[in-house]
Amino acid sequence: MQSSSIRHTLNRRQVLSGLAATSLFTSSSSDARAPIFIADMHFHLFFFGRKPAAVQPLAGNMAGGQATLVAWSLVGDVPWLQPTGRGFKQRGTPSAGEAIGWFNSEMARVQAHISDQKLRIARTPDDVDQAVSGTPHIVLSVEGASFLDEDLSHLRLAYLAGVRHIQLVHFIRNQIGDVQTERSWHNGLTEFGMQVVAECNRLGILIDLAHCTDAVVHQVLALSKAPVVWSHSSVQRDRRLQVSLSGWQARQLSLDTAKAISTRGGVIGLWGLSADVGTTIASYTDRISELAAWLGEDHVAFGTDMNALANPAIASYTDLRRVVTLMEQRRIDGRQIRKIAIENYARVLQTAMRSRTD
């Protein structure tokens, strides 16, 4: 257990690191009159279901909205989930080796599709700069790190495969930390979870806290040497933190927790769930603008959760381009639009990559 003075030192160091990263990136931003490209912190494309990758190739979707930095999130616990009236629930537990097997087989399919689409994988800060300048890149991401199976060597293997963005938990219990939509199992972040945070920092992998409990969020913020993200959902000012909240409402962040992430240099992504953000481009634009007013324009981004939501407000990158166009029509400052559209995610991703120490 850390003393309060040590926590204060850690938090001050993180704030200064996050502010410095923001300043460095903003000072090198392209001219406000240059084209505004789009990033998405949380995107899905599956190889099964109603709209598999074969019928909606990624390159065409990205080109339709000039999206150039897209985090393709492989769902690490799909085989052990079942849909219910209150969202997804765990229907089984992976046996030893199953989750890493699922990760390896699905990641091979993801990489094959990216290659077939003539797209590039973002592995370095320079790759991210290229994406900001208009060259499309995919960030390999994993939603729910069950594939680690209490073995840090699996994290190294994911890094070598090109993964640069990892969400610690999803819907099933793992040995990292507690899930937002279930009763507490670990009372926050586990000992292994602490090791995962340190190893992500060492390797240069961005930590994503979406689906984590408040306790996990604050523990990770106290430990991580790099800013983190909450890639997708929304913020509710009056949210009461209790699992009894129905379905998607349990996935929201309180404003205080969102501010804790942002004050350490992190970024919050807004999803396209119509029950939350409304059904129109205008309603989504209203919510992203409101979020920027609450947290600051440096700490908000798109995190659509595309292809994982029913009847979403944002169903394609053409829709997200319409959001950017509407922001321009509303005379929102071009530099603010650019930050929300791509630079904020690019900045925090680059900062995590640069935290690599070996």
Summary of the structure (lengths in Angstrom):
residues: 358
radius of gyration: 18.6
end to end distance: 26.9
largest distance: 55.1
contacts: 1275
relative contact order: 0.16
helix: 47%
strand: 16%
